[in-house]
């Protein structure tokens, strides 16, 4: 796969992966900070974990939510690293 195709796939997948990943990260941080620093009530914690863990999708789809979140992060990470050219064998002169 050449760099142009990789950029195309990265650009296509990034907005799709953003929303669930952002929801997971935001609710995870909000839960920990809210419970630890602000002494948030358990009901708030339950609601945040409900979103964070994908429980709103039901028992069967919850596994896919977590799996696709993880695979999405890995795909974005790998494609982003490859696009930077860090592992290029030729050195481009400055």
Residue frames relative to the residue before (quaternion, step in Angstrom):
aa qw qx qy qz dx dy dz
X 1.0000 0.0000 0.0000 0.0000 0.00 0.00 0.00
X 0.3177 -0.7621 0.5293 0.1952 3.54 -0.72 1.01
X 0.7213 -0.4754 0.3005 0.4044 3.53 -1.32 0.30
X 0.6299 0.5457 -0.3354 0.4393 3.58 1.02 -0.74
X 0.6617 0.4856 -0.3013 0.4854 3.59 0.95 -0.84
X 0.6379 0.5296 -0.3233 0.4563 3.57 1.00 -0.83
X 0.6417 0.5144 -0.3154 0.4734 3.58 0.99 -0.84
X 0.6344 0.5378 -0.3187 0.4547 3.55 1.00 -0.84
X 0.6791 0.4771 -0.2865 0.4787 3.60 0.89 -0.92
X 0.6364 0.5287 -0.3221 0.4601 3.56 0.98 -0.85
X 0.6747 0.4945 -0.2811 0.4705 3.57 0.92 -0.94
X 0.6532 0.5111 -0.3053 0.4679 3.59 1.09 -0.72
X 0.7454 0.4313 -0.2274 0.4546 3.59 0.86 -0.95
X 0.5707 0.6468 -0.3822 0.3314 3.60 1.02 -0.71
X 0.7043 0.4389 -0.3104 0.4636 3.69 0.73 -0.81
X 0.6224 0.5410 -0.3410 0.4513 3.58 1.11 -0.66
X 0.7104 0.4536 -0.2502 0.4765 3.56 0.94 -0.90
X 0.5574 0.6604 -0.3795 0.3305 3.58 1.11 -0.65
X 0.7023 0.5095 -0.2983 0.3977 3.59 0.68 -1.06
X 0.7168 0.4086 -0.2917 0.4839 3.66 0.67 -0.87
X 0.6405 0.5240 -0.3326 0.4523 3.58 1.03 -0.72
X 0.6459 0.5086 -0.3152 0.4741 3.57 0.99 -0.83
X 0.6412 0.5225 -0.3228 0.4600 3.59 0.95 -0.87
X 0.6666 0.5003 -0.2999 0.4640 3.58 0.93 -0.87
X 0.6931 0.4727 -0.2835 0.4646 3.58 0.83 -0.96
X 0.6739 0.5087 -0.3016 0.4428 3.59 0.86 -0.95
X 0.7043 0.4522 -0.2820 0.4689 3.58 0.83 -0.92
X 0.6138 0.5451 -0.3531 0.4489 3.60 1.09 -0.60
X 0.6761 0.4682 -0.2808 0.4947 3.56 0.94 -0.89
X 0.6535 0.5171 -0.3162 0.4533 3.59 0.94 -0.88
X 0.6277 0.5325 -0.3370 0.4569 3.58 1.01 -0.76
X 0.7139 0.4642 -0.2746 0.4467 3.57 0.71 -1.08
X 0.6830 0.4725 -0.2863 0.4777 3.59 0.89 -0.94
X 0.6606 0.5236 -0.3093 0.4402 3.58 0.92 -0.88
X 0.7034 0.4497 -0.2722 0.4784 3.58 0.89 -0.88
X 0.7261 0.4526 -0.2565 0.4496 3.59 0.89 -0.89
X 0.7970 0.3301 -0.1655 0.4779 3.59 0.67 -1.05
X 0.8114 0.2993 -0.1313 0.4846 3.56 0.88 -0.92
X 0.3891 -0.7569 0.4585 0.2559 3.57 1.29 0.19
X 0.0905 0.8282 -0.5430 0.1049 3.58 0.92 0.95
X 0.5428 -0.6284 0.4422 0.3391 3.60 -1.03 0.70
X 0.6503 -0.5489 0.3603 0.3821 3.59 -1.16 0.56
X 0.5956 0.5760 -0.3743 0.4164 3.62 1.08 -0.60
X 0.6347 0.5119 -0.3219 0.4812 3.57 1.05 -0.79
X 0.6470 0.5251 -0.3072 0.4598 3.56 0.99 -0.86
X 0.6441 0.5183 -0.3195 0.4630 3.58 0.97 -0.82
X 0.6568 0.5110 -0.3092 0.4602 3.56 0.97 -0.87
X 0.6656 0.5011 -0.3058 0.4608 3.59 0.93 -0.88
X 0.6715 0.4788 -0.2985 0.4804 3.59 0.97 -0.81
X 0.5649 0.5942 -0.3687 0.4380 3.58 1.17 -0.61
X 0.6985 0.4218 -0.2517 0.5205 3.56 1.00 -0.84
X 0.6486 0.5645 -0.3113 0.4046 3.58 0.88 -1.00
X 0.7674 0.3744 -0.1867 0.4859 3.57 0.88 -0.94
X 0.4906 -0.6843 0.4221 0.3360 3.60 1.24 -0.07
X 0.2795 0.7948 -0.4958 0.2106 3.58 1.20 0.44
X 0.5747 0.6131 -0.3684 0.3977 3.59 1.14 -0.58
X 0.6441 0.5287 -0.3182 0.4520 3.61 1.22 -0.37
X 0.5481 -0.5920 0.4116 0.4239 3.59 1.22 -0.29
X 0.7044 -0.4983 0.3166 0.3939 3.54 -1.28 0.41
X 0.7066 0.4832 -0.2816 0.4335 3.61 0.88 -0.89
X 0.7397 0.4188 -0.2375 0.4703 3.60 0.85 -0.91
X 0.4993 0.6727 -0.4156 0.3542 3.58 1.22 -0.38
X 0.6340 0.5358 -0.3276 0.4512 3.58 1.00 -0.82
X 0.6736 0.4900 -0.2955 0.4678 3.58 0.95 -0.86
X 0.5947 0.5644 -0.3570 0.4476 3.59 1.09 -0.70
X 0.6905 0.4625 -0.2743 0.4838 3.56 0.84 -0.98
X 0.6607 0.5157 -0.3076 0.4505 3.58 0.93 -0.90
X 0.7031 0.4570 -0.2730 0.4714 3.58 0.84 -0.94
X 0.5820 0.5523 -0.3727 0.4662 3.59 1.12 -0.55
X 0.6884 0.4847 -0.2745 0.4645 3.57 0.86 -0.96
X 0.6736 0.4835 -0.2936 0.4756 3.58 0.91 -0.90
X 0.6228 0.5465 -0.3320 0.4509 3.57 1.09 -0.71
X 0.6444 0.5079 -0.3159 0.4764 3.56 0.98 -0.83
X 0.6611 0.5037 -0.3095 0.4620 3.58 0.91 -0.90
X 0.6566 0.5110 -0.3134 0.4578 3.61 0.93 -0.88
X 0.6709 0.4879 -0.3029 0.4691 3.59 0.91 -0.88
X 0.6421 0.5301 -0.3158 0.4550 3.56 1.01 -0.82
X 0.6934 0.4704 -0.2848 0.4657 3.58 0.79 -0.99
X 0.6893 0.4667 -0.3034 0.4637 3.60 0.81 -0.92
X 0.6379 0.5263 -0.3286 0.4562 3.60 1.04 -0.69
X 0.6569 0.4992 -0.3076 0.4740 3.57 0.97 -0.83
X 0.6530 0.5085 -0.3193 0.4616 3.58 0.93 -0.86
X 0.6674 0.5098 -0.3092 0.4463 3.60 0.94 -0.82
X 0.6167 0.5505 -0.3633 0.4297 3.61 1.09 -0.52
X 0.3880 -0.7474 0.4619 0.2785 3.58 1.15 -0.51
X 0.2695 0.7923 -0.5082 0.2036 3.58 1.19 0.42
X 0.7709 0.3580 -0.1811 0.4947 3.57 0.95 -0.86
X 0.3055 0.7566 -0.5128 0.2671 3.57 1.18 0.55
X 0.4367 -0.7180 0.4729 0.2647 3.59 -0.89 0.84
X 0.7083 0.3997 -0.2625 0.5193 3.61 1.06 -0.65
X 0.3416 -0.7156 0.5764 0.1975 3.52 -1.06 0.79
X 0.2893 -0.7452 0.5750 0.1743 3.59 -0.80 0.97
X 0.4155 -0.7194 0.4901 0.2638 3.64 -0.71 1.00
X 0.5188 -0.6603 0.4622 0.2851 3.55 -1.13 0.75
